[in-house]
Amino acid sequence: MPAARPRKESHSTTPPSDDCQNKEPKKKTRQSQSCDACRSRKVRCARENPEDPKQSCKHCITLGVPCTYEYQPKKRGPPNLYLRRLQEAAAAAAKPPDSADTELSPSPVSTAQSLVSPTLGPKSPFSETPINTSPTISIPSIAMSPSRYPIAADSFPAHYSSTNGATLPSPPFTHELSHSPKIEENSSFSDSFNTYPLYNWSYKQHHSPSTIPPLSYYYRPHRLEEIAPRDTIYLIIALFFDFVYPLTPCVHKPSFMADLHARREERDPLFFALVMSTVASTLVQVPRSYLPMERPVVHKLAQTCHEASRHISVASYDPPTSMHVVIRYFDCVYHFCEGHDATQHAAFGEAAHIAVTLRMHEEASYDGLDPIECEVRRRIFWLLFGADKSMSILLGRPICLRDEDCSVHFPKELDDEYITPSAYLPQPHGKTALVSGLNYTSRIFALLGEILVRIRVDKRSPPQGQFATARLEEVQSLHQRILGALSLAPEPLRLKPTLPHSHLPPEYGGAGFRKATFDEVKDFFDNPNASRANALNPFLVMQANLYVTQQLVRFVIEQYRDELLLSLQGSLNDQKIAEDREAVASDLLNILHSIPIQSIATNGPSLVHKVRFVASTLLDAVKKAEIAPASAARAHAYLWDFLSILSEIERNYLLDDDRDGTSSGDGMPMIG
């Protein structure tokens, strides 16, 4: 440490005399005074014969500089009486009477700490790194002999606190020390050693104070009332289980609510973070008419909850738990709905990699876990799996969780009340579990993963000849599987019978349909007394997500099938292509018209992204087709009418009035 150096060298300012060497011939002789060059560089002076002061040291020989010994220690300057009075006053006030006489002189650094923060205990977030003592302005104190070499903190600029932290208090003696004659005297030596880069580097690096509290400060229990009234938090949690949970069932409701009523957050910081992330993601996903708060208040509360969760979760990654994955997944949803695209992808990356660290993708890792932990892990993993495939197809990004790497089973189709810490209880006969919607969605996304892997492998190395034929057979098999993916779905998840695509009723489009549907959407979002029956039906909400996702994957498979046919045959049947595109558009329209608009709206922006992807690609195909039938054009026109309604739904989820309903376009639908 620089502060200890003058004390160490004060005994070796002159070479030892011959008398001393004669009296103690057996003792090892201390090295003579370092030469001026070695002293300025703060390195050990290396000479062949330490007893010969005329011999040049190795460093001077290497550098080609004169090896001189002209250094003379300076005389001690006058004591800083102002600082001494502060030290004495602090010592008298801080120490008990019986121990005041036993302490000879207080340390300048400890005195400065006691002046800046009289109680440096666990209540202070800066207890481990005091704010005003980190620059160590009081190090060149009266207790030390002055050194020829300026200490970096001696020339610490007095204006630092005003430019890099105006709210931080400064000790009352900072200004006096920074303008003392001693500092001005020592500063003259800094220019004389500019030829030594290492010295200058260390000098410049020492005047950066640490004013950031340790992460461990934030990892502590909290009360919900620190964020919002407890009744308000309970209302938002109830909305989560009514509207959000059917699509993202990644918490165990009975144990979660039991912990909430038992105030677990006041003992477990990570559970507090989970509650905060749940609240933040719910606030940006439920219609604002369901919240008795103004939009700016909702926006601010969501941001506060997210930041409260982030402060805690970022300080507690080790050891990782399934709760970390759920928290970061909810953070993904929050950032997606708020339009924070890059932050959303960063949160997803954390969630996915923590899940892989916990080996959630391997079935063997579930051995020995209790049933609740097993099911929470399976559910959150498959939610991440679906989000990964959505991001891959809609944004053209690499696949993070590949199907061939995953051996984990789907979640058991049991409602939460039939999953206990010790056993799985039987689901009542005829009662469909909510998690069945997630399982069918995950099967569809697994098929999407299979076709995406083949598309990207073939893009890098296009198959030729018999390999292309084999690939076409694989794609046609995937096409049959996606068409029948929901044929065995339980009755509550089955779509009601639809009309054939060649007979689209005229009421599917037109100005009258648009106006009536827009009025329904407005009433749903703005009227607190509007009917919520369809929105509260979880299976209707899941139907919209399931069948729209199925049509998205079907469309991707058919597109690649046509590309393979073109490479094998050299041409395509334009009539057949147009009919296939019309079938996709018509089926998608039938789905959207078969489900109440309130149930569609409850899905939020994620559903809009999927419909927009299919509709925009279909429109391009119709424009290019020269012999597209009139029915296809009508189907696409109807689909675009419906897309305008979905865009209005997306706009109503925005909490920021300054945004126009579009982010950078790099967001992904987080709900599978």
N, C-alpha and C positions, 0 to 999 in steps of 0.2 A: 504494500500500500504506500502511496506517496507520502502520507502523513508520518509514517514510521521511519522514513529514510533519513532525515536529518539527525534523528536521535541515534541511529545506528552508526552514522559516519562521524559523529562528534568525537569519538574516541580514536579516530584514525586520521586526524587532520595533519599530523606530522609523523615522520618515520620514528620507530622506536629507537631509543638511544642504545649505545653499546653497553652501558652499565646494566640496563635492564636485560640485555641478552646474556651478559655474563652471569647475572644472578640466577637466571632461570634457563640454563642451556638445554634442558630436556623438554621444555614446553615448545609447542609449535609456534613459530614466529608469525604474527599477524601480517597480512599483506600490507605493503606500504600504501600511501595515498594514491588513488587512481589518477591517471593522467587527465589533462583537461578534456581531451577529445572523448575518452571513454566515459568520463563523468557526465559530459553533456549528452551523450547517447544513452546513458543509464545502462551500460553493459559492464561486465566484469573486466577489469584491466588484466591482460594476460602477458606476462613477461617471463623470459627464460629464467632469469635470476631475480627474484623479488627484492634481494638486498642491494642490487645495483641500480640506484635511481637514474643513472645516466644512460642506461640501456633502453632503447625504444621497445614499446610493447608490440605484440604481433598485429593488433588492429591498426596501429598507426603505420606500421610497415606496409600492411596490405593496402591501406587507403592512401599512402604516400603523403601523410601530413606530419608536421613536427610533433614530437612527443614531449610536451612541456608539462611543468608542474607549478603553474603560477597562481593557482586558485588560493584565495585567502578567505576564510569565513568572515561574514559581515558581523558587525557589532549589533547586538540586540537593540531594536528600536524601542521607543517609549511604549509603555503598556496602554492598551485600549481601556481607559478607565470607564467608559460608558458600558462596554461589554462586561467588564468585571462587576460593575454595580448590578447589572441585570442578572449575572450568574449568582451573586451573593443573595439577591432578593429572592430568586427562584429557589435556591437551595434552602433558605430559611423558611420559605412558605411550604415547600414540599416535604421536608424531612421532619420526623418526630424530634422533640427536644432531646431525648436521650441519645439519639444517634447523630445529632447535628455536629457534635464535636469530634466524632470518630472519623468523619470524612474530611480529608485534607483540602481537596479542591475538586469541584464538579467538572465533568468533561464538558467542553464547549458544545459538542454535538448533542449530548443528552440534555443539556440546559436549553438549547434551542428547541428540542422536541417538546420539553415541558412547557415552553412558552407558547408554542404554536398549538399544541393539543394537550391540555392538562391531563386528560384521561384517554390514554391510547389503549382501549380495551376492545373486546369483540363487537361492541356496538358501532364502532367507527368503521366504515368500509375501507378506510385507508390505513388501518392499524398496522398492516404488515409493511407498507411503504408510505411513511408520512409524507404529506404533500410538500411541505416547505423545507424539509430537511434534506430531501434528495439532492438538491444542487450542492449541498455541503459547503455553504458559503462561509460557515464559521470554522472551517478546518484550519486555515492559517491563523491560529489563535495565539494568545500571549504565552501559553504554556509551552510553545515550541520555539526552538531557535529558528530564525529566518533562513530560508533556503535560497540558494542562487537560482534555482529552477522554479519558474512560476507554476503553481498548481492550477489545473484547468478551472476549478471553481472560483479562483481568485478573480478572474476576468469575466465571470458570468454576467451577462448584460442585465442591467437593472430593469429594462423594459420588457423582460421575458414574460412576466406574469400578466402584463397588460395585453400582450399580443397572442399568447397561447393559452389563455385560460383566465379571462377577466374576472371570473367569479371566485377564483381561489385566493384566500387571504395570504398576505405576505408578512413575515416577521417584521417588527418595528425597526429592526436594525439592518435590514437588507440594504437600504439606500446608503447608509453611512459606510458599510463595509465595501460596497461596490465602488465608492468614490474615495476610498482611503488612499493616502500617499503611498502606502506599501504596495498596493496593487499597481499603481502607476509606475512605481519603481521596478517591480518585477516584470511588468509587461514589456519593458525595454529589452529583456533577454529573449523574448520569443522570436524577435526578428533576427537575432544573431545565430540561430540554429536552423535556419530554413533549408540548409543543405542536408538535413537529416529527415527524410520523409516519414520514418516511423514515429519520430517524436511529434511531428506536426499532426499526424493522423490521430494519435492518442489524445493530443491536446484538443482537437476539434470534436472528438467524440464524447467528451466528458461533461458537456454542459447541456444535456438533454434530460430534464427531470422526469421521473416516473409519477404520473398523476392518475393512472388508471387503476381502479380497484381490482383485486384478484377475483377470478371467476368464482372462487369458493364463497365470496361474500353473498352472491345472489342465490346460491344453493342453500336455502333455508326455508322453513315452513312459512306459510302465509295464511291469511284469512280471506275468505271470499269478499268480505265487506271492504277490504282494501281497494277492490276494483269496482264493485257495484253492490247495491242491496241484495241480500241473500234471496229474497223473493224474486227479484228480477232474474238472477242466475237460474233459479228453479224454473221460471217460466220459459227461458230460452232452452234449457235442457229438455223440457217437455215438448217443445216444438221440434227439437232434434229427433226425438224418438217417434214423433208423429209423421214428420215429412222427410227427414234425411236418412234416418236409420234403415228403412227398407232397402235403399240402394247401397248403403255403406254400413253393413252390420258388423263393425269391427270392434265393438265393446260388448261386454256381457252385461246386459241391462240389470238383472237383479243384484249382482255384486257391485256394479258401478253405483247404483242408487243407494245401496246399503252403506257403501263407503262415504257417499256424499252426505247422507243423513248423520253418519257417525263423525263427520268433520275430519275425515282422514287427511285432508289437505293441510290441516294445522299440525300434522305430525310427519307427513310425507311430502317433500317438495315436488317430487316427480308427479304425484297424483294431482297436485295443484296445477302443474303445467298441463296435464291431460285435460282437466276441466276447462282451463283457459283456451286451449286449442279447440276443444269441442264447441265452446261458446262462439269463438271467433269464426269458425267455419260455418256454424249454423246461421249466424247473423247475415252472412253474405249469400245464403242459399234459400232462405224462406222468403215468401212474399212480404213486402214491407207492411201490408195491411194487417198482418198477424202480430206486429210488434207495436205496442202503444208508445212509440217514440218517433221523433222526427228523424228524417234521413241523415242529417249531419251528426246527430247524437248516436245513431246506430253505427255510422262509419267510424266515429271516434272510439266508441266502446269496442268495436271489433279490432281496431288497431291496438288499443290498450291491452286487450286480452292476448292478442298474438305476441306482443312484445313482452308481456309478463311471462308467457310460456317460454319464449325463446331465451330469455335471460337465464332461466333455470335449466332447460334442456341442453343448452350448449355447454354447461358446466358439469354434465353428468353422463357423458358418453360411456365411461368405463365404470363398471361392467355394463355392456349393452343389454337391454331387455326388450320384450315385445312392446312395452309401453312406449319406448322411444320410437319404434316404427309407426305406431298408431298416431303419435303426436306429430311426427314429421309428415305423415300422409294427410292429416287434417290441415297442416300448414300448407301443403301443396294445394289443397282445395281452396283455402283462403286466398292464396296468391293468384291462383287461376281466375277466381271470380273478381279479384281486384285489378286484374290486368298486369300483374308484376311477372312478366314472362320469364325473365332470367332467374329471378328469385324462386319462382315456382319450380323450374327445372332443377335448381340447386337443391331444393327441399326434397324433390322426388329422388334425386341421386342419393342423398343421405338415407332416405327411407329404404330404398332398394338395397343399398350396400350394407346397412345395418341388418336387414333381413337376411342377406346372404352370409354375413358374419355369424348370425345365429343359426345358420344352416336351415332356414325355414323351407328351402327348396328340396330338402332331403327328408324322406319319410322316416329314415332311421333316427333322425334327431328328435323325434317326438316320443321316443321310448322313455318312460319314467316321468313324463309330465302329467300333471293332473288334467282332467277333462276340460276345465274352463280354459286353462292356458293353451292346451292343444287347439281348441276350436278358435280362440282369438288369433293364434298364429296362422292357422290355415286360412281364415277369412281375410286377414290383412294381406297375406301373401298373394292370394288370388285377386284381390283388389289392385295390388301393385302390378300383377301380371297383366290384367286388362288395361290398366292405364298405360303400361309400357307399349302394348300393341296399338292402342289408339294414337299415341305419340308417334309411333313408327310409321303408321299408314298416313296419318293426316299431315305430318310434318316432314316425312322422309328421313327420319332419324334412325340410327342403328338400334337394333334390338338389344336390350339389356338383359332380360330374363328369357332365355331361349327354352323352348319346350323340351328339347332333348336333354337339358341339364336338370330338369325338374322331375322328381319322383314322388313328390308330396301328393297325398290324396285330396280330393275335394272335401270341404267341410261336411260333417254329418248333418243330414236334413232333420234337425231338431230345433225347436224354438228354445230360447234361452232358459225358460223356466224348467226345462227338462234336462238341463246340463248343470250338474252340481260339482263341487270340488272333489267328490269321491266317486261319482258314478254317472253314467248316462241313463236317464229314465226313458221309457218308451213314449214316443209321440202318439197322442190319441188317434185312433183310426178315423180316417176321413178328414183330418185337419192338416192342411198343407203348411209346411214350415216356411217362414219368411225367407230363410237362407236359400231355399230352392231357386229363387230368382237369381241370386249370385252364382249358383252352380251352373245353371243353364247359360248364363252370360259368359262364364269362364270357359265352357265348352266351345262356344262360338269364337271366343278370342283365341283359343288354342288352335282352331282351324285357320284363323287369320294368321297366326304365327307360322303355321306350316306353309301356307302359300307365300308369305313374305320371304321366308328363308329360300324357297325355291326361286322366286323372282330375282333375288339379289345374287344368288350363286350363279344363275344363268346369265345375268347381266354382265358379270365379270368374265364368264367363260360360256358363251352361248352353246347349247347342245346342238349336235349335228347328226343327221341320219337316224340310226336306230335309237340313239340316246334322246333325240328330240321326240321321237314317237313314244318312248317310255315315259318321258316327262309329260307328254300330253295325256297319257292314260292316268297318271297320278293326279293331274289337275282335274280331269273329268270325274275321277273318284271323289276328290274334295268337293266338287260342285254338287254331286249327289248327296254327300254328307251334310253340306250346309243347308240344302233344301229340306232335308228331313231332320234337322237338328232339334226342332221344337215339336216334332210329331208326337212325342211321348210326354210332353210337358203336362203337369197336373192341370186339372180343369180350371182352377182360378187363374192360371197363367195363359190359357188358350184364348186366342183372339176369336171373337164371334165371326161367323161366316161372312165372307166378303163377296162382292160382285166380281164376275170375270173382268179382266182388264180391257176387254174389247167393248164393254158396255159401261163406260163411266157416265154416271148421271150428270146432267147439266148443273145440278145444284152443288157440284164439287168445285165450281169456280164462279166467276162473275162478281160484279160489284155488290150484289145483294149478299152473297156469301161472305165476302170480305168485311162488309160493314157489320153484319151480325156477329161474326167471330171476333172482330176487333172490340166490339162492345162487351163481349163475354170476358175477354182478356182484361180490359180496363176495369170491369167490375170485380174480377178476381184479385187484382193487385191493389185497387184503391178502396174498395168497400169492405170494412171490417165485418159487416153483417151478411156478406154474400155467403151462399151455400158452400160448405167445405166437404161435402160428402164424397165427391169424386176424388178430390185431392187427398182425403184421408184414407182412401182405399189403396192399401199398399200394392195389391196385385194389379190394379189398373195402372198405377205408376210404373211398375216393373214391366208390364206388357209393352208400354211405349218404348222403353229402353231396349228390351229384348228384341222386338221385331224390327225396329229401325236398325239395330246393330247387325241383325241377320241379313238385311237387305244390303247394308254396306259391304259386308264380307262377300256376299253373293256377287255383287257388282265387281269387286276387285278380282275375284276368281274368273268371272266371265271375260273381263278385259284381258287377262293373261292367257286364257284359253284361245282367244281370237288371235293374239300375237303369235302363239305357237302354230296355230293353223296357217297363218300367213307365211311363216318361215318354212313350213313343210310343203304347202300347196302353191305358194307364190301369189295367190289371190284369195279373196273372200267373197262370200255371197252377201252382197249389201242388203238384200231384202231380209235375210235371216238376222243380220246384225241389227237392223232397224227394229225388227220385231222383238228381239231380246231386250233392247234398250227401252222399248215401249212397255214391255212387261215389268221391268224393274221400276219404271216411273209410276205405272199404274198400281202395282202392288204397294209401293211406298205410300201413294195417295190413299189407297184403301185402308192401310194401317192407320194413317194419321186421322182419317175421318171416322174410323171405328172406335177410337179412344176419345173420351171427353177431353175438351181443350184444357180443363183444369188439371187433369192427370198429366197431360203433356207438359203443361207449364211447370208443374212441380219438379220435373226432371231438370229444369234450368238450362243454362247455356250449353251444357255438354251435348244434349240432344240436337241443338241447333247446328253445332259444328258438323255432326254426322250427316244430317239432311243436306246441309249446304255443300258438303263435299260431293255427295252423289248428284245433287241437282245441277251443280255447275259443270260437272263432267258430262252429264247427259245432254245438257244444252249445247256443249261443244260438238258432241256427236251428231245431234240433230242438224246443226248448222252445216256440218260437212257432208251429211248424207244427201245425195241428189234425188233419191227416190223414196225419201221418208214419207210414210203414209200420213194422211191428215190426222188420224187418230193419235199418232205419236206426238205430233205437234200440239194437239189439244191436251194430251196428258202432261206434257212438259210445261205448258202454259198454266195448267191447274197447279202443278207442283210449285211453280214459282210464285203463284198467288199464295200458296200455303207457306212458302218460305218467308214471304213478307210478314206474315202473321208471327212466325217463329222469331223473326228478328225483333219484332215488337216485344215479344216475351223476353228475349235476351236483354233488350234495353231496360226493361222494368226491373231487372236484377241489379242494375248499377246503383251504387251508393254515392258515387261522385258525379255531381251535376256537370262537371267540366268535361267529362268523357262523353264521347258520342256513340258509344256502343261498340267500338272496335278498338282492340289493342294493337300491338305490333303484328298481330297475325301469327305469333309464335306460341300462343297458348295451346294447351291440349285439354281435351275433356278428361277430367280426372275420375269421373264416375263411369265404371264399366258399362 
